[in-house]
């Protein structure tokens, strides 16, 4: 089998770029002949179509990337296999996506979103994103202790970690509210919030700090890190924490939550979206129920989505664009883990075993090979 992988290439410290990198690595270890290319480099793609003649062109992105990941390969008679996430809704390209023998979603929730918004279910399959166990694995060492010390976390304090481009989208505001409920029962904690330098992080950061003030929490318990980390540095930060928290408001997969489990950390998350596929409730972490949903009856559509002009699209049935986790359940799960070292260790061990058994990049790439073989090559022959 020959595969062309399209994603943000060369490798960047970005989720979609890492998704493609792990796919390429896993495909090669499964005996597949694979070439990677930047998804927007049309000239290079054309050269590869002609010389390499791939059996499948696996394109990583979301429905809005259909022109470069689906239409472009079809133009040169190459078979696209989009491996898509979702950003809340599917606004366009239904016809071309429905015509494909295979569309791969990163989670069952992503699959349900595409079906809800009019993409037929017949050709959609699910393949999880992989991770590298040579980078993300349990490691208690001097480096982890040094990170804790540098952050000002005492030996007897519980370090909770949330990371993302911004952390509000990862559920940080819900966790802050949960910690306000916990604080009088267990006060020895610090909350580390790792963000990327961005307008979104700064803007949401103002909301987070206002919430901390309103809840009368000690602002010194909240430690912000604003930087771009490589996977290796991110693994060190995860290994320094005791609990990873990510009750995301909208999570198509949840790569950082998977990596935290791989590092042997119990994860506090939400029982919807990608986390339902990666976290085992009460075994590798706690999944809080959805308290409420944010629904919209209309949304803006733009030319970069494939429309002729900027316009508002109205929905006959309001669509869910975000979720909020139950604060009481977040507090309950976090408090249990704070008080019980043996429970943290038990869940952490189960989490690392679960990640390695199900999400090793070679395993997820092998599933992609099977999906292409069953749904593309077999039908072709």
Buried (B, 14 or more C-beta within 10 A) or exposed (E): BBBBBBBBBEBBEBBBBBBBBBBBBBBBEBEBEBBBBBBBBBEEBBEBBEEBEBBBBBBBBBBBBBBBBBEBBBEEEBBBBBBBBBBBBBBBBBEBBBEBBBBBBBBBBBBBBBBBBEBEEEBBBBBBBBBBBEBBBBBEEEBBBEBBEEBEBEEEBBBBBBBBBBBBBBBBBBBBBBBBBBBEEEEEBBBBBBBBEBEBBEEBBEBBBEBBEEEEBEEEBBBBEEEEBEBEBBBBBBBBBBBBBBBBBBBBBBBBBBBBBBBBBBBBBBBBBBBBBBBBBEEBBBBBEBBEBBEBEEBEBEEEBBBEEEEEEEEEEEBBBBBBBBBBBBBBBBBBBBEEEEEBEBBBBBBBBBBBEBBBBBBBBBBBBEBBEEBBBEEEE
